[in-house]
Amino acid sequence: MIGISLLWETCVDGIEIVPANSLDRSDALFDETEGYLVARYRSARRKRVRLGLDSLNNPLVVQLGNARSLKHLEAFYGQYGLEHLPSHRAEERHAWPVSRPEEIRSRAVISLLVKMGRGTLAARRENANLVLRDLAPRAQFVAAGKAQSVGLFANSLLNYMRWECIAVAEAGAHLVECPRCNKFFLVGPRTERRTDAVYCSNGCRQAMSRRRSANRVQ
């Protein structure tokens, strides 16, 4: 599988998601349409984050697709950092536009995951090649014990998630949506789930079984 890593940063004090028009700034950085949101660090204190793409058991792009509330989005960005290193500052803290939870599944990176995880092998290959044209990784030597090896690195959290989508197509994994809770999950190679899995968890499987039993009794 593609060996892509990411050296990134997040905030020690976490993330908050606020309306764009609540930011105190001298120039208009965002569209101030009512309800437009931005994620920003709570403070200037940073910590390093290192991510490595070595399995498809629970990739970041799937976690983002399953973010159902502002609380879940804050937890995601708090753990992994913002999608880009912003080019501006708002109230001396980085800020970055985010989709509202009800719109998260229409985002380009989630749509890309759907394309890579469904459809024919030929269609997946075509979509992957289109993305790879503009997705050049950065290469550098990394320590491997006393030796060194060449590692490939994404240049942003967003592009790291795009590489995860490419890895889905490469491995031949399939994207499934749980019929009970509507969460995304991957099945097949590199995922630790059987290809014929229907539910995201035993809890959802048992709940649906109880529901069917109750319907038969009625």
Stockholm file with secondary structure:
# STOCKHOLM 1.0

chainA/1-218         MIGISLLWETCVDGIEIVPANSLDRSDALFDETEGYLVARYRSARRKRVRLGLDSLNNPLVVQLGNARSLKHLEAFYGQYGLEHLPSHRAEERHAWPVSRPEEIRSRAVISLLVKMGRGTLAARRENANLVLRDLAPRAQFVAAGKAQSVGLFANSLLNYMRWECIAVAEAGAHLVECPRCNKFFLVGPRTERRTDAVYCSNGCRQAMSRRRSANRVQ
#=GR chainA/1-218 SS CCCEEEEEEEETTCEEEEEGGGSCCSSCCSCCCTTCEEEEESSSCEEEEEEECCCCSSCHHHHHHTCCSHHHHHHHHHHHCCSSCCSSCBTTBCEEEECCGGGGGGSHHHHHHHHHHSSCHHHHHHHHHHHHTTCCCEEEEEEETTEEEEEEECSSHHHHHHHHHHHHHHHTCEEEECTTTCCEEEEBTTTTBCTTCCSSSHHHHHHHHHHHHHHHHC
#=GC SS_cons         CCCEEEEEEEETTCEEEEEGGGSCCSSCCSCCCTTCEEEEESSSCEEEEEEECCCCSSCHHHHHHTCCSHHHHHHHHHHHCCSSCCSSCBTTBCEEEECCGGGGGGSHHHHHHHHHHSSCHHHHHHHHHHHHTTCCCEEEEEEETTEEEEEEECSSHHHHHHHHHHHHHHHTCEEEECTTTCCEEEEBTTTTBCTTCCSSSHHHHHHHHHHHHHHHHC
//
